[in-house]
Amino acid sequence: MRKQIALLLAAVVALSLCACGEQKAPEAAATAGNTTVEGKAPVPEMPETIPAATPSSGEGGYTVLSEYPELFTRRVLDDGAIAALEEADLETLREKISTPADFAAWIDTQQAPYYSGIISNGEGQRTFGADFNFPYFKTMMSTHMAASLAVRILGDDIPGLGIAAVYMDYDGGVMVSGSVIPTDGGYYIFSLDTMSRRWQETTNIMSEVFPLLRVTELTDLIAYSGSADDISCPGGTPTQAFYLPVDRDVVLDCRFGEFIPQNPDDVVEFYRDEEYIAGGEERETGHIKPEYIDRYALSHMLGGTTLTPEEAYALLDREPEEVKERVRTAGDVLMYMLAARIGDCGGDRCRLIDGEEWHYNLNAFEVMEQRLANCGASANLANYLLEGDYEEIGFILHAYYIGEGGGHVYNYIRHEGKYYIVDFSWYIFGNYREENDFPVMELERLEDYGERADELYGGVCMILSHTSPGQHLPNVFDEENGVYAIPAGAEHTLLRQENGPGCFQLGEYPLDKGKLDWTVFG
């Protein structure tokens, strides 16, 4: 579940922006000087002169620096002291690490996969702040997480250390973030993680993609991209930009490409493209219409459609039982999803029961009410709506290799004696765009899917199927013991089980159904 979302969100993007904004930047905080914190070494003075810059044809008060000042390169802790902090908590890291170079060295001790585009919590919100991000940093690293942690860990050593967060209109949208240090007459803007070997090795991109900038005002960050095509990812346009100057958790709620601070104190919006934001709803959802159902291969392979677009729209305000009665094919399910514009709910639900964290998803009723879903939730919706309409419908659950993102859930359908593998979540994650149409695998036997799954998904070590009158089986990702667990006694068929290092082994853990009932909706 997590990996599917992660790979779709992941995008290695440059801290380069375009179009010039006129909004005034927030006032600069105090210049970093000889700051001493108990138990830490003093931070060196900010240099009075800026190192030589690389040539730039752009306009605006920015400079692309060719070398890092001592503030960034000075190490206080040796490699042994940094290695001892590999499993340290946030407060210990704050007490021990005092320079950007030591922070980058600590990042090198972390082993999690790197996805620089990961910017959402479980509710689909854009979140910044050490307390939000530190729990995830051990399993899924990103640039915005590093910037958030830097404010907590280095904030008392480098006064005014903050975050610049800019939303870029790449395909699907990416929030680009970096660290900000106020200095005399301006700011340094950079990405701390690019100073680490870990970042360069994992992303396979040189640190020049994230150059160190010195800007007069934060809006100069927007002007910078006008001359940065040689070192940035082309095609992106900034639509909003925020300055987060303090160590606190910040939530940016998003609707149709506009981000609104849920807790606006201490958050300064310093750039906004009003025209782009005004057209957000049409841009994001104008193509999501049931009239376009014939564009998708799914609608032609499993009995076509029985609904008209008008009927699909009319179902949006009907009770679930009536929707279930009118929806008769997989194409009808997709048409209903198009009419409802069902979006990404942002992740699994989790509940700690008897010491185990069980993952599960919105049920069909909740999907229809909230018009949100992910992989397991969309599979629950299809399972409910299509019950009795085909010879059989059920669930496929698979696990990726340990540490590679958890698992994924989708449907199988038996139609006219053959089995079809259908993943409705792909359409959600691909924003229903025609160019993102997805294959539907046809099989003579469901048992054959275990050998053919790599044609659809990579890195899968375990696959099971099951039927249910309600939702898919909840599951536990027990990475410590290498077990992907389902409830004890649940009926299922194991389609694939790889052995060896890094492979989850299917197991069964006890679960009190009274605490988490997966067989009945509502």
Disulfide bonds with the S-S distance in Angstrom:
none
